[in-house]
Amino acid sequence: MDRASHRTTHSGGHRRCAHTRGDHDMSDTDERADDLRRALVAELTKAGSLRDPRWTAAFEHVPRHAFVPRFLGRQPDGTFTPVDGTAPARRREWLEQVYTDEPLITEVDGTFSVSSSSQPSLMAEMLEALEITGPERVLEIGTGTGYNAGLLCAGLGSDEQVVSVDIAAELVETARGRLSALGYQPTLVTVDGAAGYPGGAPYDRIIATCSLPEVPRAWLAQVRDGGLILVNLYRELGGGALARLRVEEGCASGRFMPFFGGFMPTRTYPRVPASELLEALRVRTEHGEDEGTTRPASVGADALTDETFGMLAALCVNAEQLWLLPDDAPEQFWLLDHSGSWANQTTDADGALTVTQGGPARLWDQLEAVHREWITLSRPPREEYGLTVAPNGDHVLWHMSPDGPSWPL
Ligand SMILES: C[S@@+](CC[C@H](N)C(=O)[O-])C[C@H]1O[C@@H](n2cnc3c(N)ncnc32)[C@H](O)[C@@H]1O
């Protein structure tokens, strides 16, 4: 039987001890939270994101609000405003937002978010994709708030099978306290998840809730034959490529999930805002360097909004993107990479597409080449593509099977 059903619930604990005014408020909050949580579970079930009763029970049981006492709402101008559940005036709004199917940013570094509670429907889809039957041992990369670790403990029915790591020590310690208050004691470790955690290996599953540009070789060594790795390959263009790889003899291979599965990148990734790359280019151009060459474009930036082409382009073209809407010129789309390559695509009033590109790599040429291949294959959906990671770390993208058309990444 699922161990979750034996636990004292968070709300139950508060209800038994409601002696003070503060506790009374919390009890109201917890009762409202129970209703909101049931409604969210019903929504996720109806949408087909929750299917296995073990995960339905876990989502019904583990209180997301206990892991997100405060989050940061992103404003249209890019700034963040705290939504704090401990402030009585904002408690209702906070609780309602906690139980919506939205990711909740909990930590930022400048303009980048660096920790969050992921979108519940994505978490549900990923937990379902782990194909858990009961005895599996799971390593989570990216403890964050600890909510997903709590779901794993509840869904597996055993804390001993769950190991979760985060690179940020303070998050690990906060998550440990929250989990422990709810009766969960998974193994939590502060470490760069790219190294996995050999101390807890071998694992049957690795689930990454931060994304990495490559599948680390350390993971291949720490997953048992027949085990699974679920990871979003980080690309600056986004794309949400969520690979589900089966490990056999040190090699990992499998298809991409049919839905967008994007996560924030590992904190070790050297992120630079695209606006800074554009500013550096502007300075070079002012000095008469790097004016680039202009030609008609066969593909416009709008093509990137297609779910599958967007994923392929992101996997194959390594560049940041930036939309600019100048008052006095046509809308511009920029691709910019860290080595100084750039492409500027514009569309005039008659719909004619033009691109100017410069630097060491021709980014728009690359984008158009990926688009031609995608059209040649009759625009396949994302789940027809797959990835193989060889024991030496080589990554190969393929269509339909590793023996089909393939591209080194
Ligand atoms: C989207 S959040 C994880 C959400 C979490 N699973 C939850 O349920 O709240 C991503 C987390 O990955 C962590 N992270 C980033 N880079 C990491 C790395 N190299 N190793 C381990 N954790 C990392 C961040 O600190 C952040 O807490």
The ligand as a Gaussian input file, in Angstrom:
#p B3LYP/6-31G(d) Opt

LIG

0 1
 C       13.359000      24.151000     -11.187000
 S       14.283000      24.110000      -9.726000
 C       13.919000      22.493000      -9.097000
 C       12.539000      22.313000      -8.605000
 C       12.419000      21.246000      -7.545000
 N       12.544000      19.920000      -8.066000
 C       11.150000      21.426000      -6.752000
 O       10.316000      20.515000      -6.718000
 O       10.999000      22.481000      -6.136000
 C       15.933000      23.852000     -10.305000
 C       16.910000      23.607000      -9.178000
 O       18.110000      23.117000      -9.750000
 C       19.155000      23.555000      -8.946000
 N       20.410000      23.431000      -9.697000
 C       20.896000      24.249000     -10.656000
 N       22.076000      23.806000     -11.100000
 C       22.333000      22.655000     -10.418000
 C       23.393000      21.725000     -10.456000
 N       24.438000      21.868000     -11.281000
 N       23.340000      20.677000      -9.613000
 C       22.293000      20.512000      -8.763000
 N       21.258000      21.365000      -8.708000
 C       21.266000      22.421000      -9.519000
 C       18.798000      24.975000      -8.603000
 O       19.487000      25.405000      -7.470000
 C       17.303000      24.860000      -8.425000
 O       16.968000      24.714000      -7.085000

